Amino acid sequence: MRKVKMFTFKELVSKNKEELLRNNKEMERIEKQIDEKHSRKIKVERAGSGSY
């Protein structure tokens, strides 16, 4: 049997990054998710900072 090459975490991250850079549509989707997450967090923080 052939031995399967195991990638290190660093190699996997590099391969993933290269693939994402080639795929702009996926990058835009991820950036949108991150922006929405931060927007929700800011709204929650502002809503919770009311005076009593």
Contact map, one row per residue, 1 for C-alpha under 8 A:
1110000000000000000000000000000000000000000000000000
1111000000000000000000000000000000000000000000000000
1111100000000000000000000000000000000000000000000000
0111110000000000000000000000000000000000000000000000
0011111000000000000000000000000000000000000000000000
0001111100000000000000000000000000000000000000000000
0000111110110000000000000000000000000000000000000000
0000011111110000000000000000000000000000000000000000
0000001111111000000000000000000000000000000000000000
0000000111111100000000000000000000000000000000000000
0000001111111110000000000000000000000000000000000000
0000001111111111000000000000000000000000000000000000
0000000011111111100000000000000000000000000000000000
0000000001111111110000000000000000000000000000000000
0000000000111111111000000000000000000000000000000000
0000000000011111111100000000000000000000000000000000
0000000000001111111110000000000000000000000000000000
0000000000000111111111000000000000000000000000000000
0000000000000011111111100000000000000000000000000000
0000000000000001111111110110000000000000000000000000
0000000000000000111111110010000000000000000000000000
0000000000000000011111110000000000000000000000000000
0000000000000000001111111110000000000000000000000000
0000000000000000000111111111000000000000000000000000
0000000000000000000000111111100000000000000000000000
0000000000000000000100111111110000000000000000000000
0000000000000000000110111111111000000000000000000000
0000000000000000000000011111111100000000000000000000
0000000000000000000000001111111110000000000000000000
0000000000000000000000000111111111000000000000000000
0000000000000000000000000011111111100000000000000000
0000000000000000000000000001111111110000000000000000
0000000000000000000000000000111111111000000000000000
0000000000000000000000000000011111111100000000000000
0000000000000000000000000000001111111110000000000000
0000000000000000000000000000000111111111000000000000
0000000000000000000000000000000011111111100000000000
0000000000000000000000000000000001111111110000000000
0000000000000000000000000000000000111111111000000000
0000000000000000000000000000000000011111111100000000
0000000000000000000000000000000000001111111110000000
0000000000000000000000000000000000000111111111000000
0000000000000000000000000000000000000011111111100000
0000000000000000000000000000000000000001111111110000
0000000000000000000000000000000000000000111111111000
0000000000000000000000000000000000000000011111111100
0000000000000000000000000000000000000000001111111100
0000000000000000000000000000000000000000000111111100
0000000000000000000000000000000000000000000011111110
0000000000000000000000000000000000000000000001111111
0000000000000000000000000000000000000000000000001111
0000000000000000000000000000000000000000000000000111
